[in-house]
Amino acid sequence: MLDQNEIELFRDNVKKFLENEVAPHYDQWEKAEKFPRELWNKLGEAGLLCVDVPEEYGGFGATFRLSAVIVEEASRAGFGALASNISVHSDIVAPYILHLGSEEQKQAWLPKMVTGEAVGAIGMTEPGAGSDLQGMKTRADKDGDGYKINGQKTFITNGQHCDVIVLATKTDPNAGSKGMSLFTVDCSLPGFSRGRNLEKMGHHAADTSELFFEDVAVGADQILGGEGKGFANLMNELPRERLILALGAVAACEGMIERTIEYTQERMAFGQSISKFQNTRYVLADLHAQVAVNKAFCSQCTDQYDRGELSTTNASIAKLTTTELQGVVADKCLQLHGGYGYMQEYAISRDYVDARIQRIYGGTSEIMKEIIARDILGR
Ligand SMILES: Cc1cc2nc3c(=O)[nH]c(=O)nc-3n(C[C@H](O)[C@H](O)[C@H](O)COP(=O)(O)OP(=O)(O)OC[C@H]3O[C@@H](n4cnc5c(N)ncnc54)[C@H](O)[C@@H]3O)c2cc1C
């Protein structure tokens, strides 16, 4: 277990990587609507992927807290698209394979995901099934000793670059939640194809795609976590996905507030810096206070996760409150920038559009409220 000093040293390394390898190119990647594939290899070489994967699979065997530092710093720096791609790869796909995979599945994918040789994606959402995952239509039908997969996924982060997908399918369409199974699908298999890179309002540099499966033949050994156990396994793994989104949201808020403090101290109006107006001071003090409280709750949740005790409700509370707060912080900080905040040359304009997705993916705010309500009120 690393102590706080070691975590902060690691944080400095992440910041240096972002300054040297990301900041000079980020605007261009946003325009290109995709990172170069080599960025994954650079992240791997720098030791910034899947750091909590055990050493026997190439990782550092660190805790989730260390893995979160990478997403936090990318979010703080205003690189929301990068934070989202890394979190899917390192904090969602790798843990699914680590926690649910057979030894062969772990050996096949984890070492390559640590180095960036393989990029991971998670395929749950379909055109007709997002929040209501049980409505999915992608099927894996028994075929000899294996399965044939047919169907379509959409909005898949890392969809253009991915080499492996943790894919949610129906193996028994009549069995409700017990008919869902997860597979590790190798993207080089015949019958797999990528659709277009979807054009989004923000997170431009993150590739997000439709994916198609036409008679993709996979062995039974590619089932992840047992046939018919897909839904239960998704429910078990979702708290980490929600927590990493929450931690990214808090760091993004801190970054926006830091940049807005700097801006308001420099910008003059009516003969003084705008940071001297009572409104500016109270808005920033209020946001700072709300972020501090959310950060403390997320830190508690991180400790709970590292002890194997994070509840679905706490993860949902963290995701709901921090991502809603991120929207408020983005809006209020943009307002304090005046017209310059609406100009793309100021980071806050990108922060504002990037914040919007946080309340939707990983489970919408409404779904988070459903989960919390079920816990406190019953069904
Ligand atoms: C940029 C981006 C990246 C994404 N990355 C991935 C990815 O990598 N992998 C993946 O599988 N998916 C991904 N998604 C999909 C994302 O998780 C879904 O968009 C999200 O879960 C919502 O599903 P939906 O879009 O179908 O909306 P819907 O489920 O159709 O919801 C529409 C509205 O109805 C509300 N609603 C639905 N059900 C209820 C209910 N029971 N009670 C109250 N309100 C309800 C919702 O809250 C929402 O406001 C991504 C999406 C985006 C936009």
The ligand as a Tripos MOL2 file, in Angstrom:
@<TRIPOS>MOLECULE
LIG
   53    58     1     0     0
SMALL
NO_CHARGES

@<TRIPOS>ATOM
      1 C1        -20.1100   10.1690  -24.9860 C.3       1 LIG1
      2 C2        -20.7490    8.9010  -24.5320 C.ar      1 LIG1
      3 C3        -19.9390    7.8250  -24.1880 C.ar      1 LIG1
      4 C4        -20.5240    6.6150  -23.7930 C.ar      1 LIG1
      5 N1        -19.7210    5.5150  -23.5680 N.ar      1 LIG1
      6 C5        -20.3230    4.2920  -23.4040 C.ar      1 LIG1
      7 C6        -19.5260    3.0950  -23.3760 C.ar      1 LIG1
      8 O1        -18.2870    3.1320  -23.4590 O.2       1 LIG1
      9 N2        -20.1680    1.9040  -23.2700 N.ar      1 LIG1
     10 C7        -21.5340    1.8130  -23.1650 C.ar      1 LIG1
     11 O2        -22.0400    0.7110  -23.0580 O.2       1 LIG1
     12 N3        -22.3050    2.9340  -23.1710 N.ar      1 LIG1
     13 C8        -21.7360    4.1560  -23.2970 C.ar      1 LIG1
     14 N4        -22.5080    5.2930  -23.3500 N.ar      1 LIG1
     15 C9        -23.9520    5.1670  -23.2090 C.3       1 LIG1
     16 C10       -24.4990    5.7340  -21.9260 C.3       1 LIG1
     17 O3        -24.1490    4.9350  -20.8310 O.3       1 LIG1
     18 C11       -26.0250    5.8700  -22.1290 C.3       1 LIG1
     19 O4        -26.2120    6.9370  -23.0400 O.3       1 LIG1
     20 C12       -26.7570    6.1430  -20.8260 C.3       1 LIG1
     21 O5        -26.7320    5.0110  -20.0020 O.3       1 LIG1
     22 C13       -28.2340    6.5330  -21.0740 C.3       1 LIG1
     23 O6        -28.8610    5.6520  -21.9490 O.3       1 LIG1
     24 P1        -29.6600    6.2480  -23.2210 P.3       1 LIG1
     25 O7        -28.7520    7.1840  -23.9200 O.co2     1 LIG1
     26 O8        -30.2210    5.1110  -23.9800 O.co2     1 LIG1
     27 O9        -30.8340    7.0960  -22.5890 O.3       1 LIG1
     28 P2        -32.2690    6.5380  -22.1260 P.3       1 LIG1
     29 O10       -32.0890    5.3450  -21.2900 O.co2     1 LIG1
     30 O11       -33.1500    6.4510  -23.3200 O.co2     1 LIG1
     31 O12       -32.7600    7.7440  -21.1970 O.3       1 LIG1
     32 C14       -33.3930    8.9270  -21.7040 C.3       1 LIG1
     33 C15       -33.9030    9.7220  -20.5010 C.3       1 LIG1
     34 O13       -34.8620    8.9310  -19.7670 O.3       1 LIG1
     35 C16       -34.4750    8.8410  -18.4190 C.3       1 LIG1
     36 N5        -34.8580    7.5350  -17.8670 N.ar      1 LIG1
     37 C17       -34.6410    6.2960  -18.3780 C.ar      1 LIG1
     38 N6        -35.0780    5.3560  -17.5380 N.ar      1 LIG1
     39 C18       -35.6010    6.0000  -16.4580 C.ar      1 LIG1
     40 C19       -36.2190    5.5870  -15.2360 C.ar      1 LIG1
     41 N7        -36.3780    4.2770  -14.9420 N.pl3     1 LIG1
     42 N8        -36.6400    6.5330  -14.3870 N.ar      1 LIG1
     43 C20       -36.4690    7.8420  -14.6480 C.ar      1 LIG1
     44 N9        -35.8940    8.3070  -15.7770 N.ar      1 LIG1
     45 C21       -35.4570    7.4010  -16.6710 C.ar      1 LIG1
     46 C22       -32.9640    8.9900  -18.4420 C.3       1 LIG1
     47 O14       -32.4590    9.3710  -17.1650 O.3       1 LIG1
     48 C23       -32.7840   10.0570  -19.4980 C.3       1 LIG1
     49 O15       -32.9940   11.3130  -18.9310 O.3       1 LIG1
     50 C24       -21.9390    6.5200  -23.6940 C.ar      1 LIG1
     51 C25       -22.7320    7.6180  -23.9980 C.ar      1 LIG1
     52 C26       -22.1600    8.7820  -24.4370 C.ar      1 LIG1
     53 C27       -23.0690    9.9160  -24.8350 C.3       1 LIG1
@<TRIPOS>BOND
     1     1     2 1
     2     2     3 ar
     3     2    52 ar
     4     3     4 ar
     5     4     5 ar
     6     4    50 ar
     7     5     6 ar
     8     6     7 ar
     9     6    13 1
    10     7     8 2
    11     7     9 ar
    12     9    10 ar
    13    10    11 2
    14    10    12 ar
    15    12    13 ar
    16    13    14 ar
    17    14    15 1
    18    14    50 ar
    19    15    16 1
    20    16    17 1
    21    16    18 1
    22    18    19 1
    23    18    20 1
    24    20    21 1
    25    20    22 1
    26    22    23 1
    27    23    24 1
    28    24    25 2
    29    24    26 1
    30    24    27 1
    31    27    28 1
    32    28    29 2
    33    28    30 1
    34    28    31 1
    35    31    32 1
    36    32    33 1
    37    33    34 1
    38    33    48 1
    39    34    35 1
    40    35    36 1
    41    35    46 1
    42    36    37 ar
    43    36    45 ar
    44    37    38 ar
    45    38    39 ar
    46    39    40 ar
    47    39    45 ar
    48    40    41 1
    49    40    42 ar
    50    42    43 ar
    51    43    44 ar
    52    44    45 ar
    53    46    47 1
    54    46    48 1
    55    48    49 1
    56    50    51 ar
    57    51    52 ar
    58    52    53 1
@<TRIPOS>SUBSTRUCTURE
     1 LIG1         1 GROUP 0 **** ****
